């Protein structure tokens, strides 16, 4: 009986294989001719909504056919699990040319005859980094013009089935799907595939990949571009190769293409910053033994004899300065003269990066036919949700057509709710940061007491000081809170942006971007701002300490400065975010796909169809690129806003980005369904955010060098207070520590024990000693240092800003050769169009068309002459 069942199963599979002559891995209909441009899937579950969903599907598919699309349904019996129906959609030539005109799609009219740019003399050196020419430039370069149904003879139409690329075809079909009605519910007209996906009528809607990523398609009509992208781009072993941007653009569309172009350019520019940062770090490493401050701290006769005041009330004991010997040596790695140079260099590097990217972007706009795209964006990308939710209409003053609009009162109410929500969440972040600060203050005493009284920790007490232990644990806690808040806020930001009902797709993305970035900015950088600009600045002095909420004593900086703690904070948050981001991007989709595909392993490959294979992949949502940009821009903030504290940050970012390009390309090519092609002529509002961060970075780095590092106090001591000409920095540590008389301690602050009967202790400040008439007031040196810090900030900011604006003025946004090519192409395209119109007019005259008058002919010729003259 069991063998009989196996035989029946074999016959069933055999019949399913023989039912079609072509492979089920094909991307064509059963006739093997019509290409599958889009696939819809649904599950026919018999629940209470079943009849309603069935009615919606019938109406929707009927309207799709009325729009000219051709459908072919795969019964659930044909699917691998026997549950899913697949509706395959094909756009015939008539539909493609109709909507190509509506969408203003540019198509080839003549091969480009403009000579290529002069070869780079470094091409021989860069040859190992190059990809084959057919991969880098999969299509010839053409002059293009917007498609018009009336001028089909003008275009280079060799084959109607391949004239529009698959990405163009799926963009056209998606345009129809998002606007196709499916009935009326609750008195409102309902339309769009997005609503049908949300209410469960369909489970998925996606264009197909053209083949499996690990092997070429067996169909000779298939280009197997996915396979080429995987072999030449998406494998990590190709990390040193350039990216095939034209092929990425052809397969995925301009929007994804411009992201990878930006990420690649950013990574290239990071190489220079990483090299300079590494040199500055090595300078600190090689001069560590020459650092007079750490020498004095480590010297038993100097640092060993300096008794420091307790770091917390009552429970902490007096301690000797030389216990911070190792941390002061490590602090010199990042707090040295090279820090100042690197901060200034990065201010100029940011400007060079942004200006050269504008030039690269301008070249891509020309090469990818996006020069006039900005106007199209506003006209074409009206969101279906806006059209559906805005029931009121008014006349557009430009087009003189009635169009939906949102009343001003409704907009005001929605913006108020949105603003209040964002403000609440930003306040929540600030509250969580204050909670972390309270944690730091509360556990510091515990760490200090534990490390002093635990013998097992003595061997590492030199490296792991109470300050460092508190900083590391607080940084880890802060990172966990950041991740949790991110998880919830992402959903809130999408909800409030949807509630605002933005008019266009670009407006929607810009609003969501600003909300998310504002939140992420506060979330990721608030702890770094606290350590850089607040910690140790409002401590008071022994006997008159300042307290948070009148309970927790404010933190002090290490005697070697707060810069090493800022470095620790920055490293943990930045590295943690990058590691977590790569786990999320690569491992999570892979596990999900493995779990989804495990059921198909026992079936023959020819029973596991192309649409089923893609159905089991993850969805690259409309906000997929948004999260990629956000991740990189947050990283950009880490390497610019606080780079003075950590010169190795660009090197970490460079290594991460080399991996990021291959992880992003791998997951997009192998783990995700093919995204719907979309156009974009730039990186959008992210450009303005980067510009704002570049300006802010100059200010933050100037303040870090002035107030967080010890550079300015050292320079003031070197030039104004040093008394040793042979060794000007000797005596600096003693000079930077003030004296406090222990008998002046109030009971709240005085340590419980003083076994060695110390009379005085030292603390980090510039105040008069207890025997001075101005006891415990700031000395004149304090005011000199403060004035020097403020002067340094003003001078550094002005110098860097002047250089930045001069560099920006010197570098034009559009290269001269690109400007010339744009003008040349416009002229030639216009000439070709005019010649075509003239030929058509001549034909009409020859055929005796009375409407084609001689005056019209003369006018057309005159227009051509005028165009040539212009």
HELIX and SHEET records of a PDB file:
HELIX    1   1 UNK A    2  UNK A   18  1                                  17    
HELIX    2   2 UNK A   50  UNK A   66  1                                  17    
HELIX    3   3 UNK A   76  UNK A   78  5                                   3    
HELIX    4   4 UNK A   93  UNK A  102  1                                  10    
HELIX    5   5 UNK A  123  UNK A  126  1                                   4    
HELIX    6   6 UNK A  127  UNK A  129  5                                   3    
HELIX    7   7 UNK A  133  UNK A  136  1                                   4    
HELIX    8   8 UNK A  149  UNK A  154  5                                   6    
HELIX    9   9 UNK A  160  UNK A  163  1                                   4    
HELIX   10  10 UNK A  166  UNK A  177  1                                  12    
HELIX   11  11 UNK A  193  UNK A  198  1                                   6    
HELIX   12  12 UNK A  225  UNK A  232  1                                   8    
HELIX   13  13 UNK A  236  UNK A  238  5                                   3    
HELIX   14  14 UNK A  245  UNK A  252  1                                   8    
HELIX   15  15 UNK A  254  UNK A  286  1                                  33    
HELIX   16  16 UNK A  288  UNK A  290  5                                   3    
HELIX   17  17 UNK A  292  UNK A  298  1                                   7    
HELIX   18  18 UNK A  303  UNK A  305  5                                   3    
HELIX   19  19 UNK A  321  UNK A  324  5                                   4    
HELIX   20  20 UNK A  325  UNK A  334  1                                  10    
HELIX   21  21 UNK A  337  UNK A  367  1                                  31    
HELIX   22  22 UNK A  373  UNK A  380  1                                   8    
HELIX   23  23 UNK A  384  UNK A  389  1                                   6    
HELIX   24  24 UNK A  408  UNK A  453  1                                  46    
HELIX   25  25 UNK A  455  UNK A  460  5                                   6    
HELIX   26  26 UNK A  466  UNK A  500  1                                  35    
HELIX   27  27 UNK A  505  UNK A  533  1                                  29    
HELIX   28  28 UNK A  563  UNK A  582  1                                  20    
HELIX   29  29 UNK A  583  UNK A  588  3                                   6    
HELIX   30  30 UNK A  589  UNK A  597  1                                   9    
HELIX   31  31 UNK A  598  UNK A  600  5                                   3    
HELIX   32  32 UNK A  605  UNK A  607  5                                   3    
HELIX   33  33 UNK A  610  UNK A  615  1                                   6    
HELIX   34  34 UNK A  624  UNK A  641  1                                  18    
HELIX   35  35 UNK A  643  UNK A  645  5                                   3    
HELIX   36  36 UNK A  649  UNK A  666  1                                  18    
HELIX   37  37 UNK A  667  UNK A  671  3                                   5    
HELIX   38  38 UNK A  686  UNK A  703  1                                  18    
HELIX   39  39 UNK A  704  UNK A  708  3                                   5    
HELIX   40  40 UNK A  711  UNK A  716  1                                   6    
HELIX   41  41 UNK A  717  UNK A  721  3                                   5    
HELIX   42  42 UNK A  732  UNK A  736  1                                   5    
HELIX   43  43 UNK A  742  UNK A  744  5                                   3    
HELIX   44  44 UNK A  780  UNK A  810  1                                  31    
HELIX   45  45 UNK A  816  UNK A  846  1                                  31    
HELIX   46  46 UNK A  854  UNK A  869  1                                  16    
SHEET    1   A 4 UNK A  69  UNK A  74  0                                        
SHEET    2   A 4 UNK A  84  UNK A  91 -1                                        
SHEET    3   A 4 UNK A  38  UNK A  43 -1                                        
SHEET    4   A 4 UNK A 204  UNK A 206 -1                                        
SHEET    1   B 2 UNK A 106  UNK A 111  0                                        
SHEET    2   B 2 UNK A 142  UNK A 146 -1                                        
SHEET    1   C 2 UNK A 181  UNK A 185  0                                        
SHEET    2   C 2 UNK A 188  UNK A 191 -1                                        
SHEET    1   D 2 UNK A 307  UNK A 308  0                                        
SHEET    2   D 2 UNK A 319  UNK A 320 -1                                        
SHEET    1   E 2 UNK A 393  UNK A 395  0                                        
SHEET    2   E 2 UNK A 402  UNK A 404 -1                                        
SHEET    1   F 2 UNK A 540  UNK A 541  0                                        
SHEET    2   F 2 UNK A 544  UNK A 545 -1                                        
SHEET    1   G 2 UNK A 547  UNK A 548  0                                        
SHEET    2   G 2 UNK A 552  UNK A 553 -1                                        
SHEET    1   H 2 UNK A 737  UNK A 741  0                                        
SHEET    2   H 2 UNK A 760  UNK A 764 -1                                        
END                                                                             
